[in-house]
Amino acid sequence: MQKQLLFLPGPVTVAQPVLAAQARPLINHRSRAFAQLLERVVEGLRPAFGTSEEVILLGSSGTGALEAAIANLFSAGEMLLSCAMGAFGERFAAIARAYGCSVEALETPLGAALDPLALERRLAADAQRRIAGVLLTHNETSTGVANDMAAFAPALRAHGAITLVDSVSGLGASEFRMDEWGYDVVVTASQKAFAASPGAAMVAVSERAWKRIAGARLPRFYFDLSRARKAARDGETPWTPPISILYGLDEALRRYHVEGAQAAYARHARYAGAVRAALEALGFTIFSRPSAHSPTVVTAYPPASAGAKALLELLRERYGIVLAGGQGELAGKVVRFGTMGDISEGDLLGAIGAIELALHDLGVAIGSGVGTAAAVESLAARVTSGVA
Ligand SMILES: *Cc1c(COP(=O)(O)O)cnc(C)c1O
């Protein structure tokens, strides 16, 4: 098979040492060696959450942790305010509905970030405090939009509802301060900005949220967070954990901290900026609004004469460059270019060059090197100015 480079917004290109770590012999998950592995992984993740609270590790993809958040925090019939800005926010709301919560949607136009003022107004109007929880997305991977999570904090705190944050494609790639901003439950997963394989999800839970969990009545078993916390205190997980994935995540986190969190945030922002510059130069239309761009994924309409589906197929089959398509109402219309994972600037420029070749193949008239030049200019400018 031809070599492929993943520029998906998960799973991402995983570094060779991380893959090698996953190939280690298995160990007993009721052992000192496993307890040490678990502790290292949790300690490695804590700064990314910006928390000193407990971080619970689950054997699942990110969606399992979203389900755990709902199932552990609420009781049937409780009202939740969904602040969805795209497909992943809709998924979070759908989980809540599946569990029998009553979900109200605060609408945001696709491509925009959640408006802090709209959220503030809705919460201020809830004088009776009927809203028990607020569902938020840090980074909406379908539209390529990032929320300013600090901006929502004062209104959320004033209201007092429990706040649940899907930061599956945000954490590790941009600053998040769970404790300082006062968020209660924050969810992420192994296969996005931490650049490991899929299979592990993590949930950080505030003290206030643990109190609520004790009284919440929705059914839960596999994803029982109290049970997971109890086991974690003994250096274990309640059920067999994805040991190989955790070996990989451990190595990925080690590499992450060698780079440094601030450098990782800067890298994602630089890459996303270069991708946007290149795609715009090639006639794409960026879907996210100017003030709302995500550092981890760029969603864009291809030039009118190149269909998204044909372009993605050519890139994959002829050039070994794997981008993602659209989701929900954007299915078949857009491409999504992920900036997470073990990708170098050279890899990035290679992918942009491949997009130029694929556009040529599809008969789209563009000057040779136009996208690559824009990307080089963007990357070089930010290197010399030191701004990310
Ligand atoms: C990837 C992702 C998820 C989780 O998806 P899984 O396939 O279950 O890991 C959830 N929310 C967002 C914003 C994501 O990007």
The ligand as a Gaussian input file, in Angstrom:
#p B3LYP/6-31G(d) Opt

LIG

0 1
 C      -13.228000      13.550000      17.753000
 C      -14.226000      14.289000      18.577000
 C      -15.092000      13.657000      19.478000
 C      -15.039000      12.201000      19.798000
 O      -15.156000      11.375000      18.768000
 P      -14.755000       9.839000      18.975000
 O      -14.791000       9.340000      17.591000
 O      -15.775000       9.228000      19.851000
 O      -13.408000       9.835000      19.630000
 C      -15.957000      14.412000      20.220000
 N      -15.998000      15.735000      20.104000
 C      -15.184000      16.406000      19.281000
 C      -15.264000      17.895000      19.236000
 C      -14.279000      15.708000      18.486000
 O      -13.455000      16.370000      17.658000

